[in-house]
Amino acid sequence: MSSPATDDSKVFISYSHDSPEHKNRVLELSDRLRGDGIDSMIDQYEDSPPQGWPCWMLDQIEQAQFVLMVCTRIYGERVRGKAQPGEGKGAKWEGAIITQELYDAESSNTKFIPILFEHADSIHIPVFLRGVTHYVVTTDEGYDALYRRLTDQHDTPKPALGQRRSLPPRPRNP
């Protein structure tokens, strides 16, 4: 799957167009990540990609070190292909690509990260990602935890392994 982020981390945000307010929250998150040195990409930065939207989405997912999945009820339905025909084709397409990548990797995952704007939306994390850490990015604590993950700056790094102590053998009766 993916290696830890470097200084040139590329992130793609997969989300559904639930409402104008929701789209704006996603834009604000992406802008904040970009301001903090993360190369975040969303569809709102594009007018009409020359390769077309389906290939553009595939390219973004393939090229990203991390794909942030903004989990809401609508996103969950679309990712699982349960929305009405013609609704949310982008999220359906991205969901199919993500599901296939996880299937090919035999569920090994370091790339796909569920994120939430509301704690209550945790029930909408797709079943294939419920066992991984998710982040509520509307709190400073949640955003910082995500940022640490994206930039490989662990909150509690493992200390270096020390020297092994030599202990005398247990005394024995002759």
N, C-alpha and C positions, 0 to 999 in steps of 0.2 A: 504494500500500500504506500504509505508516505513516510518520509523521514521528518525529524523535528525541524521546526522552522529555523530559518537563518535570517540574516538581516534583510534579505530580499523575499520574505515570505509572500506567497500569493494565496489569497483567500477568495473564494467565490461564495456569495450568499444566495442560497436557494430559498424562495419564499413564494407565497401566493398573494395575489392582488386582492386581498380581503376588502379593503376600503381605501379611500384616499388617505385617511389618517394612518392606517397601517403601512401603506407605501411610504409615507413620510417618515415613520419611525425606522423603517429599514434604511431609507436614505440617510437619516441622521446617524444610524449605527455605522454604516459604511463610511460616511464622511469622517466620523470620529476615528475609526480604525486607520483610515488613510492619514489623518492628521497625526496619529500616533506611530506612523512608520510602517503600517501594514498595507500591502498592495491589495486592497479590497476591490472586488468588482461586482457590480449588479447591473441588471438590464437597464435601469434608469439612466445609466451613463451612455447608452447607445441609442441612436435614432433608428437605424436600420442596418444591421451588419451585412456586409457584402455577401457573405456566405449563407445568409438566411438564418433565422432564429434557431431552428433545430440543430444545425451544425455549430452555431455560435455557443449554444448551451453545452453541447457535447465537448467542444474545445475547452470551455471554461472549467468544466468538471475534471477533464483529463489533465489540464495544466495546473490546477490548483493544488497546493500542498494540503490545504484544508478546505472543506466545504461546510459552511455553517448553514444548518437547516432550521429556519424560523418556524417552529411548530405551533400551529393553531388548529382549531377544528377544521377549517376549510383546507388548510395545507394538508393535514392528515388524510382527509377524504380524497384529495386530488392525487397525492403521492401514491395512494393505494388504488387509484383508478376508479374510485367510487362516486365521483362527481358526475353530473349529468353530461351527456355527450355535448361537445362543443364548449364546455366550461373549463377554464383553467388548463388549457392544453400545455402551457409551459411547465407548470408544476407537475402535471402528469408525466410529461416527457422526462423531466429531471428525475422524478421518482423512479421511473423505469431504468434510467441509466444508473442511478445510485444503487438500486436494488440489485441490478446485474453485477455491478462492481463488487458489492458485498458477497454475492453468491459466488463469483469467480474466486474471491479471496477466501472462500470457505468461512465467512463471518469474521475473519481477522480484520480489525478496523483501527486505524490511527488517523484516518482522514475525515470522516464524517462526524460532525459534532452538532447535536441538537441544542438549539438555543431558544429561550423563551423571553417574552416581554412581560408575561404574567405567570406567577407560580401555578395558578389553576390550570394553565395549559399543559402541564406535565402529562396529563392523561391523553394528550394528543400526540405525544412522541410516538413515531411509528414503532411497532412491536420489535422490529429488527434492530432498533437502537435504544430500547429501554434499559439495557444492561450497561450502557456507557454513561459517563459523566455528562450532565447537561448544565447549562449556565443560564441564570436569569440576568440578562444584560442591562436591565433597567436600574439595577442597584450598583453602587460603586464597587462593592465587594464582588458581585457577580461579574461585572465587566473586567475588573482587575484579575480575577481568577482565569477568565477566558484569555485575557491578554498574556498572562504568564504562560498559559499553555501554548498559545500561538508563537510566542517568542522563546520558548524553552527556558523560562526563568522560574524554576520551581520555588515554591514558598518555603519548603523544607528540604533543601538538598541533602542527599545522603553524604555523611562524612566519609573521608578517605578510610580505607581499611587499615587498621593498625597492625602492629607486629603481633604475631601469635605468642602467647606466654608459654613458657616451658614449666610444667608442673612435675614434681617428683612422683615416682610411682608410689602406690599405696604400700605401707609396710606389710610384710607377710610373716606369719609364724614359721619358724624353721621346722 
